[in-house]
Amino acid sequence: MRRLEDFSDADLRVFDRPPLPLPDAIRTVYLIGICGKGMGALAELLAEAGYDVRGSDEAAYPPMSTRLAAAGIPVLEGYDPAHLDGPAGPPDLVVVGNACTPTHPEAAAARERGLTQASLPEALAHLFLSQRQPAVVAGTHGKTTTTGMLVHVLRHARLDPGFLVGGVMVGDERTAGLGDGPVFAVEGDEYDAAYFDKRPKMILYRPHRAIVTSLEFDHADIYADWAEYKRAFHAFAALPPPDGLLLLNGEDAEVRKLAKRTWARVRLYGEEGAEADGVAFDVAARDLTPVEGGQTFTLVVKGEAVADVRLPMGGRYNALNALAVAGVALDAGATPKQVADGLGTFRGMKRRQEVAADTGGVLVVDDFAHHPTAVEATIRGVRERWPGRRVVAVFEPRSNSSRRAAFEAPYARALATADALFLSTPPLRHNDDPKDFLDAGTVAEAVRQSGTPASAFASADELLPRLLDELGEGDLALVMSNGSFDGLVAKLADTLEG
C-alpha cells in the first residue's frame, strides 16, 4: 500500500495525533460518517458500552438511520465543523471513517483543532479488543458470512462472544454486540483504515485466533499489484501469538503459504480428497453432499469423525467457511455437537443468497457478490441449493475494483455460467479514469460469444422491464451487487407480486 509520504497531499495526512486516552477516560465519542455499515455498527457497540455517542453523515437513511435512532444515537445531517463542538464541548474521541479525505470539512477541523482521533479499527481495538481474545476473519472472499456464522455457533455453544460484522445475520438485526465471553469475533477487512493510516484494517485487530478464507487479487484501487496485496496477508498471518491459532483454507495454495509466516499454531481445513502437497487437513468435511436447501457432511477433526452436519446454505465455499468456523469454535471450547447444531441452525446473512421473493413462480435471490470469483461461486451455489431452476443472473459491477476494465474478461467467464445475463452499466464516479472503466457492452458480447444470452443496459430502471419480460415460471433471478442497485430487488419483487 502507498506510504503517506508518497501522496501529493502528504502534509495533510502526516501529523501528530494526540495519543488515545485510556478507555475509562473517554466519555464522549463522535463518528464522522456514522451511517456507514462499519461505523454504524461501532456506534451501536459504543452505546451499548455506555459511551455518549453521536455523529454525522451526508445521507442518513434506513436501515442504518433507523437502527441508530432506536439505539438513541443522534445523527447530524451533513458535515459541518460546528458539529464537533457538541452540547458539552468537543468530544473526547473522534472516529474518522475511511471514506473521509484530508479535506473533508469535519475531518480537517478535527485535525486542525488537535482533537484526539482514531480510525474505526484503531478505536475498536483500543476500546474493546485489548482485554478479549479477538477472532479475526480475513480473506478475499467469504469474510462476512464466516464471521456471522462464527458468532452464531459461539452463541449456540453459550460462549457469548462480542462481535462486529459487516453484515446482518438473518433473524438478528444487530451487526455488533459486547457479549460477556472471552472471544470477540471481527470481520477483518483488508481495505485501508483512514486517510491518515493506510494500513489494512485487519492488521489493527490484534488477532488471537485468525481465519484466512482465500487469497485472490482485489481492491485494485489501493493495492498496486498482486504482490503488494499478498504482503498485507503476510503481515496479518504474523500477528497471532504463539498460543494463538491460524486457521487456513488448505485448498488454496496461496493461503497455505501463510503457514510459514506465523509463530501461532496452524490448522488447515478443507474437503477430504482435496489435499495437496501431501499435507492432511486438520479440520475436514467428509462425504460433502449438496441437498435440497443446503448440504450435508461429516465433520472430521484430526482424522476422526466427530459430528454430522446439515448446513442450510448452498455452495461448496460455504461448507469450507463452516469448517473454518468449526476450527475456531472447537479451539474456544465448544463441543462437536454444539458446533454441528449451531451450523445446522444458521440462517445465513442478509444479501448472501437471501430469498427476497418467491412469487409468480419466480424465485428472487439477493446476493452481495461482486468479485468475479465470488460471482461464479454464487451462481454455482444457487444451482446446488435450488436444482432444476434456470438461473438468470442480474449483475451490477459497483465496487472500486469491479468497475475497472481489467476485470472485463474475468467477469465474462464468471457470468457465462448463468443461463442468461442482464448487466447494468456501473456508475462513473468522480475519481474514475474513463480510459480504465469497465465496458458493460464488451462483457455482454463476450458472454454471448460463449453461448449464454446476455444484454447490457445503461441503468437498473432500463434493465427492469426487459428482465420482467424474460422471467418465467420456475426461473431464479439472481441479483448481485455490493450496492443498492438502485432498489432493483425491491422493485422486481413488488412487480412480480403485482
C-alpha positions as CSV (number, residue, x, y, z in Angstrom):
1,M,0.0,0.0,0.0
2,R,1.1,3.6,-0.6
3,R,3.1,5.3,2.1
4,L,1.5,8.5,3.4
5,E,4.6,10.4,2.4
6,D,4.0,9.4,-1.3
7,F,0.7,11.3,-1.5
8,S,0.7,14.7,-3.1
9,D,-1.2,16.0,0.0
10,A,1.1,14.3,2.5
11,D,1.3,17.4,4.5
12,L,-2.4,16.9,5.4
13,R,-2.0,13.1,6.1
14,V,1.1,13.2,8.2
15,F,0.5,15.0,11.5
16,D,0.9,14.5,15.2
17,R,-2.2,12.8,16.6
18,P,-2.8,13.0,20.3
19,P,-2.4,9.6,21.9
20,L,-5.6,7.7,22.7
21,P,-6.7,8.1,26.4
22,L,-7.4,5.0,28.5
23,P,-10.8,3.6,27.7
24,D,-12.1,4.7,31.1
25,A,-11.0,8.3,30.5
26,I,-13.2,8.5,27.3
27,R,-16.8,9.6,27.8
28,T,-18.0,11.2,24.5
29,V,-17.3,9.8,21.1
30,Y,-18.1,11.5,17.7
31,L,-18.2,9.4,14.5
32,I,-17.7,11.1,11.1
33,G,-19.6,9.1,8.6
34,I,-21.7,7.3,11.2
35,C,-24.2,5.7,8.8
36,G,-21.6,3.5,7.1
37,K,-22.0,-0.2,7.9
38,G,-18.9,-0.5,10.0
39,M,-19.2,2.9,11.6
40,G,-22.9,2.4,12.4
41,A,-22.0,-1.0,14.0
42,L,-19.3,0.7,16.0
43,A,-21.7,3.4,17.2
44,E,-24.1,0.8,18.5
45,L,-21.3,-1.0,20.2
46,L,-20.1,2.2,21.9
47,A,-23.7,3.0,23.0
48,E,-24.1,-0.5,24.5
49,A,-20.9,0.0,26.4
50,G,-22.2,3.2,27.9
51,Y,-20.4,5.9,25.9
52,D,-22.1,9.1,24.9
53,V,-22.2,8.7,21.1
54,R,-23.2,10.9,18.3
55,G,-22.1,11.5,14.7
56,S,-22.8,12.9,11.3
57,D,-23.4,11.7,7.8
58,E,-24.3,13.2,4.4
59,A,-27.2,10.9,3.8
60,A,-28.9,9.2,6.8
61,Y,-31.4,6.6,5.5
62,P,-32.7,3.2,6.6
63,P,-31.8,0.7,7.7
64,M,-28.8,2.3,9.5
65,S,-30.6,5.5,10.4
66,T,-33.4,3.5,11.9
67,R,-31.1,1.3,13.9
68,L,-29.2,4.3,15.2
69,A,-32.4,6.1,16.2
70,A,-33.6,3.0,18.0
71,A,-30.3,3.0,20.0
72,G,-30.8,6.7,20.9
73,I,-27.8,7.8,18.9
74,P,-28.1,11.3,17.5
75,V,-27.2,11.7,13.8
76,L,-26.5,15.2,12.4
77,E,-27.3,15.6,8.7
78,G,-24.5,16.9,6.6
79,Y,-20.9,17.8,7.5
80,D,-20.1,21.0,9.5
81,P,-17.1,21.7,11.7
82,A,-19.5,23.2,14.2
83,H,-20.9,19.7,14.8
84,L,-17.6,18.9,16.6
85,D,-18.4,21.4,19.4
86,G,-21.3,19.5,20.8
87,P,-23.6,20.4,23.7
88,A,-20.7,19.8,26.2
89,G,-17.8,20.9,24.2
90,P,-15.5,18.8,21.8
91,P,-15.7,15.0,22.1
92,D,-13.0,13.0,23.9
93,L,-12.6,10.9,20.8
94,V,-13.3,11.5,17.1
95,V,-13.6,8.4,14.9
96,V,-12.8,9.2,11.3
97,G,-14.4,7.0,8.7
98,N,-12.1,5.7,5.9
99,A,-14.3,7.5,3.3
100,C,-13.1,10.8,4.6
101,T,-10.5,12.7,2.6
102,P,-7.9,15.0,4.2
103,T,-10.0,18.0,3.1
104,H,-13.3,16.6,4.5
105,P,-14.7,19.6,6.4
106,E,-15.1,17.8,9.8
107,A,-12.0,15.6,9.5
108,A,-9.9,18.7,8.6
109,A,-11.4,20.6,11.5
110,A,-10.6,17.7,13.9
111,R,-7.0,17.7,12.7
112,E,-6.6,21.5,12.8
113,R,-8.0,21.7,16.3
114,G,-5.8,18.9,17.6
115,L,-8.6,16.7,18.7
116,T,-8.0,13.1,19.6
117,Q,-8.7,11.0,16.5
118,A,-8.7,7.3,15.6
119,S,-9.7,5.1,12.7
120,L,-12.6,2.6,13.1
121,P,-10.3,-0.4,13.6
122,E,-8.0,1.6,15.9
123,A,-10.9,2.6,18.1
124,L,-12.4,-0.9,18.1
125,A,-9.1,-2.4,19.2
126,H,-8.4,0.2,21.8
127,L,-11.8,0.2,23.4
128,F,-13.0,-3.4,23.1
129,L,-10.3,-5.8,22.0
130,S,-7.5,-5.3,24.4
131,Q,-9.0,-7.4,27.1
132,R,-10.6,-10.0,24.8
133,Q,-9.4,-12.8,22.5
134,P,-10.1,-11.4,19.0
135,A,-11.1,-14.0,16.4
136,V,-10.5,-12.2,13.1
137,V,-11.9,-13.5,9.8
138,A,-9.8,-12.4,6.8
139,G,-9.5,-13.3,3.2
140,T,-10.6,-12.1,-0.2
141,H,-14.0,-13.9,-0.1
142,G,-16.5,-15.0,2.5
143,K,-15.5,-12.8,5.4
144,T,-19.0,-11.6,6.3
145,T,-20.7,-14.9,6.1
146,T,-17.9,-16.7,8.0
147,T,-17.9,-14.1,10.8
148,G,-21.7,-14.2,11.2
149,M,-21.6,-18.0,11.2
150,L,-18.9,-17.9,13.9
151,V,-20.9,-15.6,16.0
152,H,-24.0,-17.8,15.7
153,V,-22.1,-21.0,16.6
154,L,-20.3,-19.5,19.6
155,R,-23.6,-18.2,20.8
156,H,-25.2,-21.6,20.4
157,A,-22.3,-23.0,22.5
158,R,-23.2,-20.4,25.1
159,L,-19.8,-18.8,24.8
160,D,-21.4,-15.3,24.4
161,P,-19.0,-13.6,22.1
162,G,-18.6,-10.0,21.4
163,F,-18.7,-9.2,17.7
164,L,-18.6,-6.7,14.9
165,V,-19.5,-7.9,11.4
166,G,-20.0,-6.1,8.2
167,G,-23.5,-7.6,7.6
168,V,-26.7,-8.5,9.2
169,M,-27.5,-12.1,10.3
170,V,-30.9,-13.3,9.2
171,G,-33.2,-13.3,12.3
172,D,-30.9,-10.9,14.2
173,E,-30.9,-7.2,13.1
174,R,-27.7,-6.4,15.1
175,T,-24.3,-6.1,13.5
176,A,-22.4,-5.7,16.7
177,G,-22.6,-6.7,20.4
178,L,-20.5,-6.6,23.5
179,G,-21.0,-10.2,24.8
180,D,-19.5,-11.4,28.1
181,G,-17.4,-14.3,26.8
182,P,-13.6,-14.1,26.1
183,V,-13.9,-14.3,22.3
184,F,-14.6,-11.2,20.2
185,A,-15.4,-12.0,16.6
186,V,-14.4,-9.4,14.0
187,E,-14.6,-9.3,10.2
188,G,-11.0,-8.4,9.1
189,D,-11.2,-6.2,6.0
190,E,-8.0,-5.7,4.1
191,Y,-9.1,-2.2,3.0
192,D,-7.2,0.8,4.4
193,A,-8.1,2.2,7.8
194,A,-8.2,6.0,7.3
195,Y,-6.7,8.9,5.3
196,F,-4.0,9.2,8.0
197,D,-3.4,5.4,8.3
198,K,-3.2,3.4,5.1
199,R,-2.6,0.1,6.9
200,P,-5.2,-2.7,6.3
201,K,-7.9,-2.7,8.9
202,M,-7.3,-6.3,9.7
203,I,-3.8,-5.5,10.9
204,L,-5.1,-3.4,13.7
205,Y,-7.4,-6.0,15.3
206,R,-4.8,-7.9,17.4
207,P,-5.9,-11.4,16.4
208,H,-5.6,-14.2,18.9
209,R,-7.3,-16.6,16.6
210,A,-7.5,-15.9,12.9
211,I,-9.0,-17.3,9.7
212,V,-7.9,-16.7,6.2
213,T,-10.6,-18.0,3.8
214,S,-9.0,-17.2,0.4
215,L,-6.4,-15.1,-1.4
216,E,-7.0,-13.5,-4.8
217,F,-6.1,-10.1,-6.1
218,D,-8.7,-7.4,-5.2
219,H,-9.0,-3.7,-4.3
220,A,-7.0,-2.6,-7.3
221,D,-7.8,1.0,-6.2
222,I,-5.4,0.8,-3.2
223,Y,-3.1,-2.2,-3.9
224,A,-0.6,-1.7,-6.7
225,D,-0.4,-5.4,-7.7
226,W,-0.9,-9.0,-6.6
227,A,2.5,-9.0,-4.7
228,E,1.5,-6.0,-2.6
229,Y,-1.9,-7.5,-1.8
230,K,-0.3,-10.7,-0.6
231,R,2.1,-8.8,1.6
232,A,-0.8,-7.4,3.6
233,F,-1.8,-11.0,4.4
234,H,1.8,-12.0,5.2
235,A,1.8,-9.2,7.9
236,F,-1.6,-10.4,9.1
237,A,-0.5,-14.0,9.5
238,A,2.4,-13.0,11.7
239,L,0.1,-11.3,14.3
240,P,-1.4,-14.2,16.3
241,P,0.7,-15.1,19.3
242,P,2.4,-18.5,19.8
243,D,-0.6,-19.7,21.9
244,G,-2.9,-18.3,19.3
245,L,-4.4,-20.1,16.3
246,L,-4.2,-19.5,12.5
247,L,-6.9,-21.4,10.5
248,L,-6.0,-21.6,6.8
249,N,-8.0,-22.8,3.8
250,G,-5.8,-25.7,2.9
251,E,-7.3,-25.9,-0.6
252,D,-5.9,-22.5,-1.5
253,A,-2.2,-22.7,-2.4
254,E,-1.6,-19.1,-1.6
255,V,-3.3,-19.3,1.7
256,R,-1.3,-22.5,2.6
257,K,1.9,-20.5,2.2
258,L,0.9,-18.3,5.1
259,A,1.7,-21.2,7.5
260,K,5.3,-20.2,7.1
261,R,4.6,-16.6,8.2
262,T,3.3,-17.2,11.7
263,W,4.5,-18.3,15.2
264,A,1.0,-19.4,16.1
265,R,-0.5,-22.9,15.9
266,V,-1.6,-23.6,12.4
267,R,-4.7,-25.7,11.3
268,L,-5.6,-26.4,7.7
269,Y,-9.2,-27.0,6.7
270,G,-10.8,-28.4,3.5
271,E,-12.8,-31.3,1.9
272,E,-11.3,-34.7,2.3
273,G,-9.8,-35.7,-1.0
274,A,-8.8,-32.2,-2.0
275,E,-5.5,-32.3,-0.1
276,A,-2.4,-31.1,-1.9
277,D,1.4,-31.2,-1.3
278,G,0.9,-34.2,0.9
279,V,-0.5,-32.1,3.7
280,A,-3.6,-33.5,5.6
281,F,-6.4,-31.2,6.7
282,D,-6.8,-30.8,10.5
283,V,-10.5,-29.9,10.1
284,A,-12.2,-31.6,7.1
285,A,-15.6,-32.3,5.5
286,R,-16.2,-36.0,4.6
287,D,-18.9,-37.1,2.2
288,L,-19.9,-33.5,1.3
289,T,-23.2,-33.7,-0.5
290,P,-25.5,-31.0,-1.9
291,V,-29.1,-31.5,-0.9
292,E,-32.3,-29.5,-1.4
293,G,-31.9,-26.3,0.7
294,G,-28.3,-26.8,1.6
295,Q,-25.7,-29.6,2.0
296,T,-24.5,-32.3,4.4
297,F,-21.1,-33.6,5.5
298,T,-19.4,-35.3,8.3
299,L,-17.1,-33.1,10.4
300,V,-13.7,-34.7,10.7
301,V,-11.1,-33.4,13.2
302,K,-7.5,-34.8,13.1
303,G,-8.8,-37.8,11.1
304,E,-11.6,-38.6,13.5
305,A,-15.3,-38.2,12.6
306,V,-16.8,-36.1,15.4
307,A,-20.3,-35.0,14.1
308,D,-22.7,-35.0,11.2
309,V,-23.6,-31.6,9.9
310,R,-26.6,-30.4,7.8
311,L,-25.7,-26.8,6.7
312,P,-28.8,-24.9,5.4
313,M,-26.7,-23.0,2.9
314,G,-25.8,-23.8,-0.7
315,G,-22.3,-23.6,-2.2
316,R,-19.2,-25.6,-1.5
317,Y,-17.5,-22.4,-0.4
318,N,-20.0,-22.2,2.5
319,A,-19.1,-25.7,3.6
320,L,-15.4,-24.5,3.7
321,N,-16.5,-21.5,5.7
322,A,-18.2,-23.8,8.1
323,L,-15.0,-25.8,8.6
324,A,-13.1,-22.6,9.5
325,V,-15.8,-21.7,12.0
326,A,-15.7,-25.2,13.5
327,G,-11.9,-25.0,13.9
328,V,-12.2,-21.7,15.9
329,A,-15.2,-22.7,17.9
330,L,-13.7,-26.1,19.0
331,D,-10.5,-24.3,20.0
332,A,-12.5,-21.8,22.0
333,G,-14.2,-24.6,24.0
334,A,-17.3,-25.6,22.0
335,T,-18.1,-29.3,21.7
336,P,-18.5,-31.0,18.3
337,K,-22.2,-31.4,18.9
338,Q,-22.6,-27.7,19.8
339,V,-20.8,-26.8,16.6
340,A,-22.9,-29.2,14.4
341,D,-26.1,-28.0,15.9
342,G,-25.0,-24.3,15.6
343,L,-24.1,-24.7,11.9
344,G,-27.4,-26.5,11.3
345,T,-29.5,-23.6,12.7
346,F,-27.5,-20.8,11.0
347,R,-29.9,-19.0,8.6
348,G,-27.3,-17.0,6.8
349,M,-26.6,-13.4,6.2
350,K,-28.8,-10.8,4.6
351,R,-27.9,-10.3,1.0
352,R,-25.9,-13.6,0.9
353,Q,-28.2,-16.0,-1.1
354,E,-31.1,-14.2,0.6
355,V,-34.5,-15.1,-0.8
356,A,-36.1,-11.7,-1.5
357,A,-39.3,-13.0,-3.1
358,D,-40.9,-16.2,-4.2
359,T,-43.9,-15.2,-6.2
360,G,-45.4,-15.7,-9.6
361,G,-43.3,-18.9,-10.0
362,V,-40.1,-16.8,-9.9
363,L,-37.5,-17.0,-7.0
364,V,-35.7,-13.8,-6.5
365,V,-32.3,-14.2,-4.7
366,D,-30.3,-11.2,-3.5
367,D,-26.5,-11.6,-3.1
368,F,-23.6,-9.3,-2.3
369,A,-21.2,-11.0,-4.8
370,H,-19.0,-8.6,-6.7
371,H,-15.6,-10.1,-7.3
372,P,-15.6,-12.4,-10.5
373,T,-14.6,-15.5,-8.4
374,A,-17.4,-14.8,-5.9
375,V,-19.9,-14.2,-8.8
376,E,-19.1,-17.6,-10.3
377,A,-19.2,-19.4,-6.9
378,T,-22.5,-17.8,-6.1
379,I,-24.1,-18.9,-9.4
380,R,-22.8,-22.4,-8.7
381,G,-24.1,-22.3,-5.2
382,V,-27.7,-21.3,-6.1
383,R,-27.7,-24.1,-8.7
384,E,-26.8,-26.6,-6.0
385,R,-29.3,-25.1,-3.4
386,W,-32.2,-24.8,-5.9
387,P,-31.6,-27.5,-8.5
388,G,-33.6,-27.6,-11.7
389,R,-34.2,-23.8,-11.9
390,R,-33.0,-21.7,-14.8
391,V,-30.6,-19.1,-13.3
392,V,-31.0,-15.6,-14.7
393,A,-28.0,-13.5,-13.5
394,V,-28.6,-9.8,-12.9
395,F,-25.3,-8.0,-12.1
396,E,-24.1,-4.5,-11.3
397,P,-20.4,-4.0,-11.1
398,R,-20.3,-1.3,-8.4
399,S,-17.2,-1.7,-6.2
400,N,-14.0,0.3,-6.9
401,S,-12.3,-2.7,-8.3
402,S,-15.2,-4.2,-10.3
403,R,-15.7,-1.1,-12.4
404,R,-12.2,-1.4,-13.9
405,A,-11.5,-2.7,-17.4
406,A,-9.0,-5.2,-16.1
407,F,-12.0,-7.3,-14.8
408,E,-13.9,-7.5,-18.1
409,A,-12.6,-10.9,-19.1
410,P,-12.9,-12.5,-15.7
411,Y,-16.5,-11.2,-15.4
412,A,-17.3,-12.6,-18.8
413,R,-16.1,-16.1,-17.8
414,A,-17.9,-16.0,-14.5
415,L,-21.2,-14.6,-15.8
416,A,-21.3,-17.1,-18.7
417,T,-22.0,-19.8,-16.2
418,A,-25.6,-18.5,-15.8
419,D,-28.4,-19.4,-18.2
420,A,-28.9,-15.7,-19.1
421,L,-27.4,-12.4,-18.1
422,F,-28.7,-8.9,-17.5
423,L,-25.8,-6.5,-16.9
424,S,-26.2,-2.9,-15.7
425,T,-23.6,-0.3,-16.6
426,P,-21.6,0.7,-13.5
427,P,-21.7,4.2,-12.2
428,L,-18.9,6.6,-13.2
429,R,-17.6,8.3,-10.2
430,H,-15.5,11.4,-9.8
431,N,-12.3,9.5,-9.1
432,D,-12.8,7.0,-12.0
433,D,-10.5,7.1,-15.0
434,P,-12.7,6.8,-18.1
435,K,-9.9,5.1,-20.0
436,D,-9.8,2.3,-17.4
437,F,-13.5,2.0,-17.0
438,L,-15.3,-1.3,-17.5
439,D,-17.4,-1.5,-20.7
440,A,-20.6,-3.5,-19.9
441,G,-21.3,-4.0,-23.6
442,T,-17.9,-5.7,-24.1
443,V,-18.6,-8.0,-21.2
444,A,-22.1,-8.8,-22.5
445,E,-20.7,-9.5,-26.0
446,A,-18.1,-11.9,-24.6
447,V,-20.8,-13.8,-22.7
448,R,-22.9,-14.1,-25.8
449,Q,-19.9,-15.4,-27.7
450,S,-19.7,-18.2,-25.1
451,G,-23.3,-19.2,-25.9
452,T,-25.2,-17.5,-23.0
453,P,-27.8,-14.9,-23.8
454,A,-26.7,-11.5,-22.4
455,S,-27.7,-7.9,-22.6
456,A,-26.2,-4.7,-21.2
457,F,-28.3,-1.7,-20.0
458,A,-27.5,1.9,-19.1
459,S,-29.3,1.7,-15.7
460,A,-31.3,-0.5,-13.4
461,D,-34.6,1.2,-14.5
462,E,-33.8,0.4,-18.1
463,L,-33.0,-3.2,-17.3
464,L,-36.1,-4.0,-15.2
465,P,-38.8,-4.1,-17.9
466,R,-36.6,-6.4,-20.1
467,L,-35.9,-8.6,-17.2
468,L,-39.6,-9.0,-16.4
469,D,-40.2,-10.0,-20.0
470,E,-37.5,-12.6,-19.7
471,L,-38.5,-14.3,-16.4
472,G,-40.9,-17.2,-16.5
473,E,-42.3,-19.8,-14.1
474,G,-39.6,-21.8,-12.4
475,D,-36.8,-19.3,-13.0
476,L,-34.4,-18.0,-10.4
477,A,-33.4,-14.3,-10.7
478,L,-30.0,-14.0,-9.0
479,V,-29.4,-10.3,-8.4
480,M,-25.8,-9.5,-7.5
481,S,-24.4,-6.1,-6.4
482,N,-22.4,-4.8,-3.4
483,G,-24.5,-1.6,-3.6
484,S,-28.2,-0.7,-3.6
485,F,-28.6,-1.5,-7.4
486,D,-31.0,1.5,-7.3
487,G,-33.6,-0.6,-5.4
488,L,-33.8,-3.2,-8.2
489,V,-34.5,-6.1,-5.9
490,A,-37.5,-4.5,-4.2
491,K,-38.8,-3.2,-7.5
492,L,-38.6,-6.6,-9.1
493,A,-40.2,-8.3,-6.1
494,D,-43.0,-5.8,-6.0
495,T,-43.7,-6.1,-9.7
496,L,-43.8,-9.9,-9.6
497,E,-46.1,-9.8,-6.6
498,G,-48.4,-7.4,-8.5
